[in-house]
Amino acid sequence: MNRLALLLLCSVLPVAASAAQQTTLRCSGKEANTLAHAPTGVTRLDALTLEIAWLHGKQRFRDTPPHDEALAGVHWQYCGFDSASGLHLVAKADGSLFTGVLLEQKSGRVIPAGQVVVLSPDRRHFLASRQPDGLDGEEWLLATARGLLLWQGTSNIPGKQGEIRATLENPRWTSSGALQATQLCLADSAQSTATLQKIQGRWRWLTADCPASRH
């Protein structure tokens, strides 16, 4: 994997009554195109340094060596901006972890996120996806727009014996503020909708039963 070409729960959360759709920020690996449409103040100073001007200052993201070894060093890439929330997404390849951060335009706060960020309709929460090298699936996290981590897990659903029975794809928000995803059973390819809910203080996916994989 070329680290410079970056790849890129479910309680009902309060959402203002609105027909607004969710917004997805995604790192495509084509930074030149993204920078061409970026807000004023987002610029690459040189091959190793990305600078983003926020309301009261500037934040620099500088690559660290080695620059010519796979899965080594830290490398940054600009991915996009959501004007409604005032959040910039910046991809971060940190050794074997392909992730990203959000920069809040108003405060300059840097918030851990992922390569893909799905903002809730009211912009108060987000789901982020990141990819550790070698992981079968993705790491997902649910957080508030101010960076409070609510839940973290993977896009895999284990069976009773710990084996992977299903995977989760296409995470999305409902208009009522619930986070859902498509569950795909590995044994028979059956699809259903899974919802992340907080039950007795613990977040977990409410999923349909899947048969054991055939060997």
Salt bridges, closest charged atoms under 4 A:
GLU31 OE1 - ARG44 NE 2.77
ASP46 OD1 - ARG62 NH1 3.78
GLU51 OE1 - LYS58 NZ 3.87
GLU51 OE2 - ARG60 NE 2.71
ASP63 OD2 - HIS75 ND1 3.37
ASP82 OD2 - ARG123 NE 2.84
ASP94 OD2 - LYS92 NZ 3.80
GLU104 OE1 - ARG109 NH1 2.55
ASP122 OD2 - ARG124 NE 3.54
GLU139 OE1 - ARG130 NE 2.92
GLU163 OE2 - ARG165 NE 2.45
